[in-house]
Amino acid sequence: MISQQEALELLGRERENQKMWDDKGEQSLGEEILLLGYYVDQARAKWKAEGQPEWGALKEIQKIGAIALRALENHSEG
């Protein structure tokens, strides 16, 4: 198990990785939600297919967290 701070650092690194690919803020909230659903499905499939330590599913969860963070950045008001 890791600390909350370490988990937030993982999300931060994943968020920075996403920015390298596409961070124009052009995704609609609906597109963000569809992406979240896609990666939840990916995490579920990897979790079902893996044993311990379920690394693949946890990688997908990092993506989910970072996409959710991006959605908040792009669509929330001050």
Sine and cosine of phi, psi and omega as CSV:
sin_phi,cos_phi,sin_psi,cos_psi,sin_omega,cos_omega
0.00,0.00,0.56,-0.83,0.05,-1.00
-0.91,-0.41,0.24,-0.97,0.01,-1.00
-0.98,0.20,0.24,-0.97,0.05,-1.00
-0.87,0.49,-0.64,0.77,0.01,-1.00
-0.88,0.47,-0.68,0.73,0.02,-1.00
-0.91,0.42,-0.61,0.79,0.04,-1.00
-0.90,0.44,-0.67,0.74,0.04,-1.00
-0.90,0.43,-0.58,0.81,0.06,-1.00
-0.91,0.42,-0.64,0.77,0.08,-1.00
-0.87,0.50,-0.70,0.71,0.02,-1.00
-0.89,0.45,-0.64,0.77,0.02,-1.00
-0.88,0.47,-0.67,0.74,0.03,-1.00
-0.91,0.40,-0.65,0.76,0.03,-1.00
-0.90,0.43,-0.64,0.77,0.02,-1.00
-0.89,0.46,-0.68,0.73,0.04,-1.00
-0.90,0.45,-0.62,0.78,0.06,-1.00
-0.88,0.47,-0.66,0.75,0.03,-1.00
-0.89,0.45,-0.61,0.79,-0.01,-1.00
-0.89,0.46,-0.51,0.86,0.02,-1.00
-0.91,0.42,-0.50,0.87,-0.09,-1.00
-1.00,0.01,-0.76,0.65,-0.05,-1.00
-0.21,-0.98,0.93,-0.36,0.00,-1.00
-0.64,-0.77,0.76,0.65,-0.03,-1.00
-1.00,0.08,-0.10,0.99,-0.02,-1.00
0.95,0.33,0.36,0.93,-0.08,-1.00
-1.00,-0.02,-0.10,0.99,-0.01,-1.00
-0.97,0.26,0.70,-0.71,0.11,-0.99
-0.97,0.26,0.26,-0.97,0.06,-1.00
-0.87,0.49,-0.62,0.79,0.04,-1.00
-0.87,0.49,-0.66,0.75,0.04,-1.00
-0.91,0.42,-0.63,0.78,0.05,-1.00
-0.88,0.47,-0.69,0.72,-0.01,-1.00
-0.90,0.43,-0.67,0.75,0.05,-1.00
-0.88,0.47,-0.66,0.75,0.05,-1.00
-0.89,0.46,-0.67,0.74,0.04,-1.00
-0.85,0.52,-0.71,0.70,0.01,-1.00
-0.89,0.47,-0.65,0.76,0.02,-1.00
-0.86,0.50,-0.73,0.68,-0.05,-1.00
-0.96,0.28,-0.46,0.89,0.15,-0.99
-0.90,0.44,-0.69,0.72,0.05,-1.00
-0.88,0.48,-0.66,0.75,0.03,-1.00
-0.89,0.45,-0.70,0.71,0.01,-1.00
-0.89,0.46,-0.68,0.74,0.01,-1.00
-0.88,0.47,-0.69,0.72,-0.01,-1.00
-0.90,0.43,-0.68,0.73,0.01,-1.00
-0.93,0.37,-0.62,0.79,0.03,-1.00
-0.89,0.46,-0.68,0.73,0.00,-1.00
-0.92,0.40,-0.52,0.86,-0.10,-1.00
-1.00,0.02,-0.27,0.96,-0.13,-0.99
-0.95,-0.31,0.38,-0.92,0.22,-0.97
-0.99,-0.16,-0.37,-0.93,0.07,-1.00
-0.91,0.41,0.55,-0.84,0.03,1.00
-1.00,-0.04,0.26,0.97,0.06,-1.00
0.86,0.51,0.61,0.79,-0.08,-1.00
-0.86,0.51,-0.68,0.73,-0.03,-1.00
-0.88,0.48,-0.67,0.74,0.03,-1.00
-0.91,0.42,-0.63,0.77,0.01,-1.00
-0.92,0.38,-0.56,0.83,0.08,-1.00
-0.89,0.46,-0.64,0.77,0.04,-1.00
-0.91,0.41,-0.61,0.79,0.03,-1.00
-0.90,0.44,-0.59,0.81,0.09,-1.00
-0.87,0.49,-0.68,0.73,0.03,-1.00
-0.89,0.46,-0.68,0.73,0.00,-1.00
-0.86,0.51,-0.74,0.67,0.00,-1.00
-0.87,0.49,-0.67,0.74,-0.02,-1.00
-0.94,0.33,-0.59,0.80,0.06,-1.00
-0.91,0.41,-0.66,0.75,0.05,-1.00
-0.88,0.47,-0.66,0.75,0.05,-1.00
-0.88,0.48,-0.71,0.71,0.02,-1.00
-0.87,0.49,-0.66,0.76,0.02,-1.00
-0.87,0.49,-0.67,0.74,0.05,-1.00
-0.90,0.44,-0.67,0.74,0.03,-1.00
-0.87,0.49,-0.69,0.72,-0.12,-0.99
-0.98,0.17,-0.43,0.90,-0.19,-0.98
-0.83,-0.55,-0.05,1.00,0.03,-1.00
-1.00,-0.03,0.45,-0.89,0.06,-1.00
-0.93,-0.36,0.65,-0.76,-0.03,-1.00
-0.28,0.96,0.00,0.00,0.00,0.00
